[in-house]
């Protein structure tokens, strides 16, 4: 299992290497990290990330999110991958809370729909393609994050693992590890207090789960969308510029 490197001011941080690959060996540890945003990172956290060799950061957030919670690693020495496509002042989850069907069935329908489309959102595809290009360049370790490090980050981490031949159970285990990291008692109180003014009352268990954690069925929906819309993982990767030559290089670099 990967070594845990706890960070004081960065939530949901972990190494998502270490799993067995069907191509042989394991995904290298110390090369692939994921987290929530770096707005709360303290000096010691930044020193730790630097010592871990992070030289590429993929920030999956929209510009408005980056403005609200700017990264504390202002002197980052490496490659920063961003996208300004599809900006909006209010995130889609918040817009749904203001306008959507907030029954348990309505929340589930919204989240399933989000995951069904997420791999094909143009800004995500641009970011994912640049991420694989950075992995191919192989300069140090890579850190991917969004705001909470759960939905967008979870999908990109799953995609990278799948490309490296990691099996579905191991991919799912890493995806679901977010629940242990994020769904704590104090955090429930904090999120409930944040959402109550928007909702006009306490959030339901389904809303809290959607905003704080992840559900395995949603990852299944996202991965199934690759089969339905592109014919599977390899054609989707090809649409990102990851053909067999690049995939072979990635496996040579990231499997041991």
C-alpha positions as a Python dict, from the first residue, in 0.01 Angstrom:
ca = {
    (1, 'X'): (0, 0, 0),
    (2, 'X'): (118, 359, -63),
    (3, 'X'): (269, 545, 229),
    (4, 'X'): (33, 804, 376),
    (5, 'X'): (168, 1160, 372),
    (6, 'X'): (-75, 1360, 586),
    (7, 'X'): (-93, 1733, 517),
    (8, 'X'): (-221, 1966, 786),
    (9, 'X'): (-405, 2207, 559),
    (10, 'X'): (-491, 1997, 254),
    (11, 'X'): (-784, 1758, 269),
    (12, 'X'): (-819, 1420, 100),
    (13, 'X'): (-448, 1391, 12),
    (14, 'X'): (-312, 1052, -87),
    (15, 'X'): (-87, 857, -320),
    (16, 'X'): (-301, 670, -572),
    (17, 'X'): (-25, 440, -688),
    (18, 'X'): (54, 96, -555),
    (19, 'X'): (-214, -118, -720),
    (20, 'X'): (-137, -429, -923),
    (21, 'X'): (-154, -384, -1303),
    (22, 'X'): (-277, -642, -1549),
    (23, 'X'): (22, -544, -1762),
    (24, 'X'): (256, -672, -1492),
    (25, 'X'): (397, -523, -1173),
    (26, 'X'): (240, -241, -976),
    (27, 'X'): (179, 128, -1030),
    (28, 'X'): (476, 309, -883),
    (29, 'X'): (420, 491, -556),
    (30, 'X'): (551, 842, -504),
    (31, 'X'): (457, 946, -857),
    (32, 'X'): (79, 1001, -852),
    (33, 'X'): (-97, 1207, -585),
    (34, 'X'): (-448, 1345, -544),
    (35, 'X'): (-606, 1593, -303),
    (36, 'X'): (-852, 1870, -240),
    (37, 'X'): (-748, 2227, -324),
    (38, 'X'): (-431, 2385, -186),
    (39, 'X'): (-590, 2703, -47),
    (40, 'X'): (-533, 2587, 310),
    (41, 'X'): (-181, 2452, 262),
    (42, 'X'): (63, 2580, 523),
    (43, 'X'): (437, 2623, 481),
    (44, 'X'): (508, 2271, 608),
    (45, 'X'): (258, 2125, 359),
    (46, 'X'): (430, 2301, 70),
    (47, 'X'): (770, 2181, 188),
    (48, 'X'): (631, 1827, 205),
    (49, 'X'): (486, 1844, -146),
    (50, 'X'): (815, 1978, -276),
    (51, 'X'): (1007, 1698, -103),
    (52, 'X'): (770, 1445, -257),
    (53, 'X'): (889, 1570, -594),
    (54, 'X'): (561, 1719, -717),
    (55, 'X'): (651, 1896, -1041),
    (56, 'X'): (315, 1891, -1219),
    (57, 'X'): (-11, 2012, -1066),
    (58, 'X'): (-340, 1959, -1247),
    (59, 'X'): (-597, 2204, -1107),
    (60, 'X'): (-934, 2084, -1236),
    (61, 'X'): (-1124, 2383, -1100),
    (62, 'X'): (-1288, 2657, -1301),
    (63, 'X'): (-1139, 3011, -1288),
    (64, 'X'): (-1406, 3133, -1043),
    (65, 'X'): (-1319, 2850, -804),
    (66, 'X'): (-950, 2933, -831),
    (67, 'X'): (-1021, 3298, -754),
    (68, 'X'): (-1224, 3212, -444),
    (69, 'X'): (-967, 2967, -308),
    (70, 'X'): (-625, 3049, -454),
    (71, 'X'): (-344, 2801, -406),
    (72, 'X'): (-95, 2882, -131),
    (73, 'X'): (189, 2730, -334),
    (74, 'X'): (253, 3055, -514),
    (75, 'X'): (618, 2974, -593),
    (76, 'X'): (543, 2632, -746),
    (77, 'X'): (845, 2549, -962),
    (78, 'X'): (689, 2309, -1209),
    (79, 'X'): (413, 2273, -1469),
    (80, 'X'): (65, 2397, -1376),
    (81, 'X'): (-221, 2259, -1585),
    (82, 'X'): (-538, 2472, -1588),
    (83, 'X'): (-839, 2535, -1809),
    (84, 'X'): (-1046, 2851, -1845),
    (85, 'X'): (-1315, 2677, -2050),
    (86, 'X'): (-1671, 2666, -1919),
    (87, 'X'): (-1628, 2916, -1637),
    (88, 'X'): (-1927, 2995, -1416),
    (89, 'X'): (-1951, 3196, -1099),
    (90, 'X'): (-2168, 2937, -928),
    (91, 'X'): (-2081, 2568, -944),
    (92, 'X'): (-2333, 2326, -1097),
    (93, 'X'): (-2396, 2152, -765),
    (94, 'X'): (-2496, 2482, -601),
    (95, 'X'): (-2714, 2576, -899),
    (96, 'X'): (-2888, 2241, -864),
    (97, 'X'): (-2959, 2308, -496),
    (98, 'X'): (-3123, 2638, -587),
    (99, 'X'): (-3333, 2509, -874),
    (100, 'X'): (-3347, 2129, -877),
    (101, 'X'): (-3561, 1848, -741),
    (102, 'X'): (-3416, 1793, -393),
    (103, 'X'): (-3593, 1468, -320),
    (104, 'X'): (-3362, 1172, -271),
    (105, 'X'): (-3456, 1048, -619),
    (106, 'X'): (-3395, 1393, -765),
    (107, 'X'): (-3051, 1420, -604),
    (108, 'X'): (-2957, 1076, -733),
    (109, 'X'): (-3076, 1161, -1084),
    (110, 'X'): (-2871, 1481, -1084),
    (111, 'X'): (-2552, 1313, -962),
    (112, 'X'): (-2587, 1019, -1201),
    (113, 'X'): (-2637, 1263, -1487),
    (114, 'X'): (-2329, 1459, -1383),
    (115, 'X'): (-2111, 1148, -1380),
    (116, 'X'): (-2259, 1022, -1707),
    (117, 'X'): (-2144, 1338, -1886),
    (118, 'X'): (-1827, 1424, -1693),
    (119, 'X'): (-1576, 1238, -1909),
    (120, 'X'): (-1709, 1420, -2216),
    (121, 'X'): (-1724, 1777, -2088),
    (122, 'X'): (-1489, 1971, -2320),
    (123, 'X'): (-1293, 2133, -2037),
    (124, 'X'): (-1238, 1796, -1870),
    (125, 'X'): (-1122, 1637, -2193),
    (126, 'X'): (-874, 1922, -2249),
    (127, 'X'): (-741, 1890, -1895),
    (128, 'X'): (-723, 1511, -1911),
    (129, 'X'): (-536, 1521, -2243),
    (130, 'X'): (-281, 1765, -2105),
    (131, 'X'): (-243, 1549, -1793),
    (132, 'X'): (-149, 1244, -1998),
    (133, 'X'): (92, 1460, -2198),
    (134, 'X'): (257, 1567, -1873),
    (135, 'X'): (278, 1207, -1754),
    (136, 'X'): (445, 1119, -2083),
    (137, 'X'): (702, 1393, -2025),
    (138, 'X'): (777, 1227, -1694),
    (139, 'X'): (912, 1524, -1501),
    (140, 'X'): (872, 1437, -1132),
    (141, 'X'): (552, 1349, -950),
    (142, 'X'): (203, 1462, -1045),
    (143, 'X'): (-68, 1603, -816),
    (144, 'X'): (-428, 1631, -934),
    (145, 'X'): (-692, 1823, -741),
    (146, 'X'): (-1022, 2005, -775),
    (147, 'X'): (-1207, 2171, -487),
    (148, 'X'): (-1280, 1876, -258),
    (149, 'X'): (-1073, 1620, -448),
    (150, 'X'): (-1362, 1380, -492),
    (151, 'X'): (-1565, 1400, -817),
    (152, 'X'): (-1343, 1549, -1089),
    (153, 'X'): (-1027, 1435, -916),
    (154, 'X'): (-1173, 1090, -855),
    (155, 'X'): (-1260, 1047, -1221),
    (156, 'X'): (-917, 1153, -1346),
    (157, 'X'): (-743, 930, -1093),
    (158, 'X'): (-964, 639, -1200),
    (159, 'X'): (-886, 708, -1566),
    (160, 'X'): (-511, 711, -1504),
    (161, 'X'): (-531, 390, -1304),
    (162, 'X'): (-742, 220, -1569),
    (163, 'X'): (-497, 326, -1841),
    (164, 'X'): (-219, 164, -1638),
    (165, 'X'): (-408, -164, -1616),
    (166, 'X'): (-543, -139, -1261),
    (167, 'X'): (-850, -355, -1201),
    (168, 'X'): (-1195, -219, -1120),
    (169, 'X'): (-1194, -328, -751),
    (170, 'X'): (-871, -140, -680),
    (171, 'X'): (-990, 164, -874),
    (172, 'X'): (-1314, 162, -678),
    (173, 'X'): (-1133, 127, -345),
    (174, 'X'): (-926, 438, -410),
    (175, 'X'): (-1234, 628, -530),
    (176, 'X'): (-1430, 539, -216),
    (177, 'X'): (-1142, 627, 18),
    (178, 'X'): (-1268, 985, -14),
    (179, 'X'): (-1556, 896, 217),
    (180, 'X'): (-1319, 810, 501),
    (181, 'X'): (-1122, 1129, 445),
    (182, 'X'): (-1412, 1371, 403),
    (183, 'X'): (-1726, 1244, 577),
    (184, 'X'): (-1627, 1321, 936),
    (185, 'X'): (-1855, 1453, 1207),
    (186, 'X'): (-1706, 1803, 1226),
    (187, 'X'): (-1713, 1832, 847),
    (188, 'X'): (-2080, 1730, 838),
    (189, 'X'): (-2158, 2016, 1074),
    (190, 'X'): (-1956, 2260, 865),
    (191, 'X'): (-2114, 2156, 536),
    (192, 'X'): (-2464, 2154, 687),
    (193, 'X'): (-2413, 2510, 812),
    (194, 'X'): (-2291, 2620, 467),
    (195, 'X'): (-2580, 2461, 278),
    (196, 'X'): (-2865, 2549, 517),
    (197, 'X'): (-2903, 2912, 396),
    (198, 'X'): (-2918, 2794, 35),
    (199, 'X'): (-3173, 2525, 111),
    (200, 'X'): (-3374, 2714, 370),
    (201, 'X'): (-3323, 2427, 614),
    (202, 'X'): (-3102, 2133, 703),
    (203, 'X'): (-2968, 1927, 411),
    (204, 'X'): (-3091, 1572, 370),
    (205, 'X'): (-2861, 1272, 404),
    (206, 'X'): (-2865, 1235, 24),
    (207, 'X'): (-2753, 1595, -26),
    (208, 'X'): (-2476, 1561, 234),
    (209, 'X'): (-2352, 1244, 70),
    (210, 'X'): (-2347, 1415, -269),
    (211, 'X'): (-2159, 1720, -141),
    (212, 'X'): (-1917, 1549, 96),
    (213, 'X'): (-1860, 1199, -34),
    (214, 'X'): (-1879, 971, -333),
    (215, 'X'): (-2084, 666, -431),
    (216, 'X'): (-1951, 366, -615),
    (217, 'X'): (-2250, 352, -845),
    (218, 'X'): (-2164, 693, -985),
    (219, 'X'): (-1816, 582, -1085),
    (220, 'X'): (-1977, 280, -1250),
    (221, 'X'): (-2204, 515, -1446),
    (222, 'X'): (-1907, 724, -1560),
    (223, 'X'): (-1702, 425, -1672),
    (224, 'X'): (-2003, 270, -1846),
    (225, 'X'): (-2041, 595, -2043),
    (226, 'X'): (-1701, 526, -2202),
    (227, 'X'): (-1831, 195, -2337),
    (228, 'X'): (-2157, 346, -2457),
    (229, 'X'): (-2021, 658, -2624),
    (230, 'X'): (-1675, 563, -2747),
    (231, 'X'): (-1663, 185, -2740),
    (232, 'X'): (-1446, 153, -2429),
    (233, 'X'): (-1139, 280, -2250),
    (234, 'X'): (-887, 255, -2533),
    (235, 'X'): (-1093, 456, -2788),
    (236, 'X'): (-1158, 721, -2524),
    (237, 'X'): (-789, 742, -2440),
    (238, 'X'): (-714, 771, -2812),
    (239, 'X'): (-947, 1072, -2827),
    (240, 'X'): (-720, 1232, -2564),
    (241, 'X'): (-409, 1162, -2770),
    (242, 'X'): (-313, 851, -2576),
    (243, 'X'): (-250, 589, -2842),
    (244, 'X'): (-65, 261, -2800),
    (245, 'X'): (282, 415, -2827),
    (246, 'X'): (215, 672, -2555),
    (247, 'X'): (40, 413, -2340),
    (248, 'X'): (342, 182, -2366),
    (249, 'X'): (571, 467, -2259),
    (250, 'X'): (347, 550, -1964),
    (251, 'X'): (343, 190, -1849),
    (252, 'X'): (721, 166, -1880),
    (253, 'X'): (757, 482, -1672),
    (254, 'X'): (488, 426, -1411),
    (255, 'X'): (481, 50, -1356),
    (256, 'X'): (742, -142, -1158),
}
